Amino acid sequence: MAWSGPQLTFMGLDHVNLNVGPLPRGIQTYSDVPVVVSFDGQATNAVSVRFQ
C-alpha cells in the first residue's frame, strides 16, 4: 500500500493508493478482477479492476 487516509470530500470515506508490481499472467488478460481490501479483520465490498 502506498498511502491510505481520509477522503476529504465525503466524511467517513477513506482513500487507498496501491502500487501493483508485475502481474501474474492470468491477470494480464484485460479482464475484470475482483479486489477486496481487508484491515483489522474487516473486509470491504469487492470492486472490479481492469489491468491493462
MODELLER restraints for C-alpha pairs under 7 A, 6 or more apart:
rsr = mdl.restraints
at = mdl.atoms
rsr.add(forms.Gaussian(group=physical.xy_distance, feature=features.Distance(at['CA:1:A'], at['CA:17:A']), mean=6.23, stdev=0.5))
rsr.add(forms.Gaussian(group=physical.xy_distance, feature=features.Distance(at['CA:1:A'], at['CA:18:A']), mean=4.63, stdev=0.5))
rsr.add(forms.Gaussian(group=physical.xy_distance, feature=features.Distance(at['CA:1:A'], at['CA:19:A']), mean=6.22, stdev=0.5))
rsr.add(forms.Gaussian(group=physical.xy_distance, feature=features.Distance(at['CA:2:A'], at['CA:17:A']), mean=5.38, stdev=0.5))
rsr.add(forms.Gaussian(group=physical.xy_distance, feature=features.Distance(at['CA:2:A'], at['CA:18:A']), mean=5.22, stdev=0.5))
rsr.add(forms.Gaussian(group=physical.xy_distance, feature=features.Distance(at['CA:2:A'], at['CA:19:A']), mean=6.08, stdev=0.5))
rsr.add(forms.Gaussian(group=physical.xy_distance, feature=features.Distance(at['CA:3:A'], at['CA:16:A']), mean=5.84, stdev=0.5))
rsr.add(forms.Gaussian(group=physical.xy_distance, feature=features.Distance(at['CA:3:A'], at['CA:17:A']), mean=5.11, stdev=0.5))
rsr.add(forms.Gaussian(group=physical.xy_distance, feature=features.Distance(at['CA:4:A'], at['CA:15:A']), mean=5.52, stdev=0.5))
rsr.add(forms.Gaussian(group=physical.xy_distance, feature=features.Distance(at['CA:4:A'], at['CA:16:A']), mean=4.36, stdev=0.5))
rsr.add(forms.Gaussian(group=physical.xy_distance, feature=features.Distance(at['CA:4:A'], at['CA:17:A']), mean=6.25, stdev=0.5))
rsr.add(forms.Gaussian(group=physical.xy_distance, feature=features.Distance(at['CA:5:A'], at['CA:14:A']), mean=5.42, stdev=0.5))
rsr.add(forms.Gaussian(group=physical.xy_distance, feature=features.Distance(at['CA:5:A'], at['CA:15:A']), mean=5.49, stdev=0.5))
rsr.add(forms.Gaussian(group=physical.xy_distance, feature=features.Distance(at['CA:5:A'], at['CA:16:A']), mean=6.79, stdev=0.5))
rsr.add(forms.Gaussian(group=physical.xy_distance, feature=features.Distance(at['CA:6:A'], at['CA:13:A']), mean=6.14, stdev=0.5))
rsr.add(forms.Gaussian(group=physical.xy_distance, feature=features.Distance(at['CA:6:A'], at['CA:14:A']), mean=4.29, stdev=0.5))
rsr.add(forms.Gaussian(group=physical.xy_distance, feature=features.Distance(at['CA:6:A'], at['CA:15:A']), mean=5.82, stdev=0.5))
rsr.add(forms.Gaussian(group=physical.xy_distance, feature=features.Distance(at['CA:7:A'], at['CA:13:A']), mean=5.51, stdev=0.5))
rsr.add(forms.Gaussian(group=physical.xy_distance, feature=features.Distance(at['CA:7:A'], at['CA:14:A']), mean=4.91, stdev=0.5))
rsr.add(forms.Gaussian(group=physical.xy_distance, feature=features.Distance(at['CA:7:A'], at['CA:15:A']), mean=5.23, stdev=0.5))
rsr.add(forms.Gaussian(group=physical.xy_distance, feature=features.Distance(at['CA:28:A'], at['CA:51:A']), mean=6.47, stdev=0.5))
rsr.add(forms.Gaussian(group=physical.xy_distance, feature=features.Distance(at['CA:28:A'], at['CA:52:A']), mean=6.61, stdev=0.5))
rsr.add(forms.Gaussian(group=physical.xy_distance, feature=features.Distance(at['CA:30:A'], at['CA:50:A']), mean=6.10, stdev=0.5))
rsr.add(forms.Gaussian(group=physical.xy_distance, feature=features.Distance(at['CA:30:A'], at['CA:51:A']), mean=5.73, stdev=0.5))
rsr.add(forms.Gaussian(group=physical.xy_distance, feature=features.Distance(at['CA:30:A'], at['CA:52:A']), mean=5.34, stdev=0.5))
rsr.add(forms.Gaussian(group=physical.xy_distance, feature=features.Distance(at['CA:31:A'], at['CA:50:A']), mean=5.71, stdev=0.5))
rsr.add(forms.Gaussian(group=physical.xy_distance, feature=features.Distance(at['CA:32:A'], at['CA:48:A']), mean=5.60, stdev=0.5))
rsr.add(forms.Gaussian(group=physical.xy_distance, feature=features.Distance(at['CA:32:A'], at['CA:49:A']), mean=5.36, stdev=0.5))
rsr.add(forms.Gaussian(group=physical.xy_distance, feature=features.Distance(at['CA:32:A'], at['CA:50:A']), mean=4.58, stdev=0.5))
rsr.add(forms.Gaussian(group=physical.xy_distance, feature=features.Distance(at['CA:33:A'], at['CA:48:A']), mean=5.37, stdev=0.5))
rsr.add(forms.Gaussian(group=physical.xy_distance, feature=features.Distance(at['CA:33:A'], at['CA:49:A']), mean=5.23, stdev=0.5))
rsr.add(forms.Gaussian(group=physical.xy_distance, feature=features.Distance(at['CA:33:A'], at['CA:50:A']), mean=6.14, stdev=0.5))
rsr.add(forms.Gaussian(group=physical.xy_distance, feature=features.Distance(at['CA:34:A'], at['CA:46:A']), mean=5.80, stdev=0.5))
rsr.add(forms.Gaussian(group=physical.xy_distance, feature=features.Distance(at['CA:34:A'], at['CA:47:A']), mean=5.52, stdev=0.5))
rsr.add(forms.Gaussian(group=physical.xy_distance, feature=features.Distance(at['CA:34:A'], at['CA:48:A']), mean=4.57, stdev=0.5))
rsr.add(forms.Gaussian(group=physical.xy_distance, feature=features.Distance(at['CA:34:A'], at['CA:49:A']), mean=6.32, stdev=0.5))
rsr.add(forms.Gaussian(group=physical.xy_distance, feature=features.Distance(at['CA:35:A'], at['CA:46:A']), mean=5.34, stdev=0.5))
rsr.add(forms.Gaussian(group=physical.xy_distance, feature=features.Distance(at['CA:35:A'], at['CA:47:A']), mean=5.36, stdev=0.5))
rsr.add(forms.Gaussian(group=physical.xy_distance, feature=features.Distance(at['CA:35:A'], at['CA:48:A']), mean=6.17, stdev=0.5))
rsr.add(forms.Gaussian(group=physical.xy_distance, feature=features.Distance(at['CA:35:A'], at['CA:49:A']), mean=6.82, stdev=0.5))
rsr.add(forms.Gaussian(group=physical.xy_distance, feature=features.Distance(at['CA:36:A'], at['CA:43:A']), mean=6.59, stdev=0.5))
rsr.add(forms.Gaussian(group=physical.xy_distance, feature=features.Distance(at['CA:36:A'], at['CA:44:A']), mean=5.71, stdev=0.5))
rsr.add(forms.Gaussian(group=physical.xy_distance, feature=features.Distance(at['CA:36:A'], at['CA:45:A']), mean=6.31, stdev=0.5))
rsr.add(forms.Gaussian(group=physical.xy_distance, feature=features.Distance(at['CA:36:A'], at['CA:46:A']), mean=4.81, stdev=0.5))
rsr.add(forms.Gaussian(group=physical.xy_distance, feature=features.Distance(at['CA:36:A'], at['CA:47:A']), mean=6.76, stdev=0.5))
rsr.add(forms.Gaussian(group=physical.xy_distance, feature=features.Distance(at['CA:37:A'], at['CA:43:A']), mean=5.73, stdev=0.5))
rsr.add(forms.Gaussian(group=physical.xy_distance, feature=features.Distance(at['CA:37:A'], at['CA:44:A']), mean=5.50, stdev=0.5))
rsr.add(forms.Gaussian(group=physical.xy_distance, feature=features.Distance(at['CA:38:A'], at['CA:44:A']), mean=6.35, stdev=0.5))
